[in-house]
Amino acid sequence: MDPSVQQAEGSGDAALTYRLLKPEEWERLKGLADNDDWIPHPGASAVMVAEADGQIIGFLVAQLAIHVEPLWITPGARGGATMARLWHEMQRHLREQQVKVFFSHASTEDMGAYLERLGLSKLEFIPYVGRL
């Protein structure tokens, strides 16, 4: 048996198999959720699936979170287009790398407002941190 495959034991779901989905199998994820926009790039994530009789009945995605910051502009260059251009160029680079989502932290309300003007959205959920 493949060492990445685990049979459920003692949990009432002994017919289920839990395993990491191989990148070449990621096409199987299409159509499982409301839309396919969420499917991340295999190079920056892992998908654990639960299968019954070879059919995916559940999945959990672990993504490498792209955190874009810090942002710094020398005081003499502030107020121009440098900051917006840096954001534009970074977003272009992230798209080329097939990144679908990135995060940024606003330390002030002014910075939050600026990020929103750049097209970022404020999250309406409470983030949690897991440590291993």
C-alpha positions as CSV (number, residue, x, y, z in Angstrom):
1,M,0.0,0.0,0.0
2,D,1.2,3.5,-0.8
3,P,2.6,5.0,2.5
4,S,0.7,8.3,1.9
5,V,-2.6,6.4,2.0
6,Q,-4.3,5.9,5.4
7,Q,-7.3,3.7,6.0
8,A,-9.7,5.0,8.7
9,E,-9.5,3.0,11.9
10,G,-12.1,2.9,14.6
11,S,-13.9,6.0,13.6
12,G,-17.0,4.4,12.1
13,D,-15.8,5.2,8.5
14,A,-13.6,2.3,7.9
15,A,-14.5,2.3,4.2
16,L,-12.9,5.7,3.7
17,T,-9.4,6.3,2.5
18,Y,-7.5,9.5,3.4
19,R,-4.6,10.6,1.2
20,L,-2.8,13.5,-0.4
21,L,-4.0,14.1,-3.9
22,K,-1.2,13.9,-6.4
23,P,-0.8,17.1,-8.6
24,E,-1.7,15.2,-11.7
25,E,-5.0,14.2,-10.1
26,W,-6.1,17.8,-9.3
27,E,-8.5,17.8,-12.3
28,R,-10.7,15.6,-10.1
29,L,-11.4,18.6,-7.9
30,K,-13.2,20.5,-10.6
31,G,-16.9,20.7,-10.1
32,L,-16.8,19.6,-6.5
33,A,-17.3,23.1,-5.0
34,D,-19.5,25.9,-6.0
35,N,-16.9,27.1,-8.5
36,D,-13.4,26.2,-9.6
37,D,-11.8,29.5,-8.8
38,W,-10.6,28.3,-5.4
39,I,-8.4,25.5,-6.8
40,P,-4.9,26.5,-5.9
41,H,-1.6,25.8,-7.7
42,P,-0.2,22.4,-6.8
43,G,3.3,23.9,-6.3
44,A,2.0,26.1,-3.4
45,S,-0.5,23.8,-1.7
46,A,-1.5,20.3,-0.8
47,V,-4.9,18.7,-0.9
48,M,-5.9,15.9,1.6
49,V,-8.9,13.9,0.3
50,A,-11.3,11.5,1.8
51,E,-12.4,8.8,-0.7
52,A,-15.1,6.2,-0.6
53,D,-14.9,3.6,-3.4
54,G,-12.5,5.8,-5.3
55,Q,-14.8,8.9,-5.2
56,I,-13.8,12.1,-3.4
57,I,-16.3,12.8,-0.6
58,G,-14.3,15.5,1.2
59,F,-11.1,17.5,1.0
60,L,-9.0,19.9,2.9
61,V,-6.6,22.3,1.3
62,A,-3.4,23.6,2.8
63,Q,-2.0,26.5,0.9
64,L,1.2,28.4,1.1
65,A,-0.1,31.8,2.2
66,I,1.5,34.6,0.2
67,H,1.8,37.5,2.5
68,V,2.7,40.7,0.6
69,E,4.5,43.2,2.8
70,P,6.4,45.1,4.1
71,L,6.0,48.1,1.8
72,W,8.5,50.9,2.1
73,I,9.0,54.1,0.1
74,T,11.7,56.6,1.0
75,P,10.1,59.8,2.4
76,G,11.2,61.9,-0.5
77,A,9.5,59.6,-3.0
78,R,6.2,59.3,-1.2
79,G,3.0,60.7,-2.6
80,G,3.8,59.7,-6.2
81,A,3.0,56.6,-8.2
82,T,5.8,54.4,-6.8
83,M,3.7,52.6,-4.2
84,A,0.9,51.8,-6.7
85,R,3.4,50.7,-9.3
86,L,5.2,48.4,-6.8
87,W,1.8,46.8,-6.1
88,H,1.0,46.5,-9.8
89,E,4.3,44.8,-10.6
90,M,4.0,42.5,-7.6
91,Q,0.5,41.4,-8.6
92,R,1.8,40.8,-12.2
93,H,4.5,38.6,-10.8
94,L,2.1,36.7,-8.6
95,R,-0.2,36.1,-11.5
96,E,2.7,34.7,-13.5
97,Q,3.4,32.3,-10.7
98,Q,-0.3,31.2,-10.7
99,V,-1.0,32.6,-7.3
100,K,-4.7,33.1,-6.8
101,V,-4.9,34.8,-3.4
102,F,-2.5,36.9,-1.4
103,F,-2.8,38.6,2.0
104,S,-1.5,41.9,3.3
105,H,-1.7,43.5,6.7
106,A,-2.7,47.1,7.2
107,S,-1.2,48.5,10.4
108,T,-3.3,51.7,10.2
109,E,-6.7,52.7,8.9
110,D,-5.1,54.9,6.3
111,M,-3.1,52.0,5.0
112,G,-6.2,49.8,4.9
113,A,-8.0,52.5,2.9
114,Y,-5.1,52.6,0.5
115,L,-5.1,48.8,0.1
116,E,-8.8,49.0,-0.7
117,R,-8.2,51.6,-3.3
118,L,-5.6,49.2,-4.8
119,G,-8.3,46.6,-5.1
120,L,-7.7,44.5,-2.0
121,S,-10.7,43.5,0.1
122,K,-10.9,43.6,3.9
123,L,-11.6,40.1,5.3
124,E,-14.7,39.8,7.4
125,F,-13.6,36.8,9.4
126,I,-11.3,36.3,12.4
127,P,-8.0,34.7,11.4
128,Y,-6.6,31.8,13.5
129,V,-3.0,30.7,13.7
130,G,-1.9,27.0,14.1
131,R,1.6,26.2,15.3
132,L,3.3,22.9,14.6
